[in-house]
Amino acid sequence: MVTIGMYYEVLEGKESFFEEKFNAVLDTLNKGFEGHRASHLYRRVGDAGSYAIISEWDTQDAFTVFMKSDAFRAVADWGKAQILRGRPKHHVYKTE
């Protein structure tokens, strides 16, 4: 199993849009995106625009397939253009 941390900084006032889009992507993942186990959205206390998505996958390859999918690309392009205040950061946490 692999855990992925995805960290996002959202423009002020755009938090609800980001959360709605996360829920839409999560719905897609939960409908059977191969290798996805679970994803959760967290917001930093004291900085309402700072988010972490913690996502569990069977393998890093399964996550990579998702990252290269048209669905993710569309969300990422939308986020860059209208929602994010900086480049997102992703970190892979492998478990043995």
C-alpha positions in Angstrom: 0.0 0.0 0.0 1.0 3.6 -0.7 -0.2 6.7 1.0 0.0 10.0 -1.0 -0.1 13.4 0.7 -1.3 16.1 -1.7 -1.0 19.7 -0.3 -2.8 22.7 -1.7 -3.0 26.4 -1.0 -6.3 27.8 -2.1 -7.1 31.5 -2.9 -9.1 33.3 -0.2 -12.8 33.0 -0.8 -12.4 29.9 -3.1 -12.4 27.3 -0.3 -15.9 26.1 -0.8 -15.3 25.6 -4.6 -12.2 23.5 -3.8 -14.1 21.4 -1.3 -16.9 20.8 -3.8 -14.5 19.7 -6.5 -12.7 17.4 -4.1 -16.1 15.7 -3.3 -16.8 15.3 -7.0 -13.4 13.7 -7.6 -13.8 11.5 -4.5 -17.1 10.3 -5.9 -15.4 9.3 -9.1 -12.7 7.5 -7.2 -15.1 5.7 -5.0 -17.1 4.4 -8.1 -14.2 2.1 -8.9 -11.0 3.8 -9.9 -8.7 0.8 -9.8 -6.2 0.7 -6.9 -7.8 3.5 -4.9 -8.6 2.6 -1.3 -9.6 5.9 0.4 -9.0 9.6 0.4 -9.7 12.3 3.0 -9.6 16.1 2.9 -8.1 18.1 5.8 -7.9 21.8 6.4 -5.2 23.4 8.5 -6.3 25.1 11.7 -5.4 28.8 11.5 -5.2 28.8 7.7 -8.5 28.1 6.1 -7.0 28.0 2.6 -4.4 25.4 3.3 -5.5 21.8 2.6 -4.1 18.3 2.6 -5.6 15.3 0.8 -4.4 12.0 2.2 -5.0 9.2 -0.3 -4.4 5.5 0.0 -3.6 3.4 -3.0 -2.7 -0.3 -3.6 0.4 0.8 -5.5 2.2 3.9 -6.6 1.5 2.9 -10.2 -2.2 3.0 -9.6 -1.9 6.5 -8.3 0.2 7.5 -11.3 -2.5 6.2 -13.6 -4.9 8.4 -11.8 -2.6 11.5 -12.0 -2.3 10.9 -15.8 -6.1 10.5 -16.3 -8.2 13.0 -18.3 -10.4 13.4 -15.2 -7.5 14.5 -13.0 -6.0 16.7 -15.7 -9.2 18.6 -16.1 -9.5 19.3 -12.4 -5.8 20.3 -12.2 -6.1 22.7 -15.1 -9.2 24.3 -13.5 -7.5 24.5 -10.2 -4.4 26.2 -11.6 -6.4 28.8 -13.5 -9.0 29.7 -10.9 -8.5 28.2 -7.4 -4.9 27.7 -6.3 -2.6 30.3 -4.9 0.5 28.2 -5.6 1.8 25.1 -7.1 0.5 21.9 -5.3 2.9 19.6 -3.6 2.7 15.8 -3.5 4.5 13.4 -1.3 4.6 9.6 -1.5 4.6 7.8 1.9 5.4 4.1 1.2 4.5 1.5 3.7 6.2 -1.9 3.9 
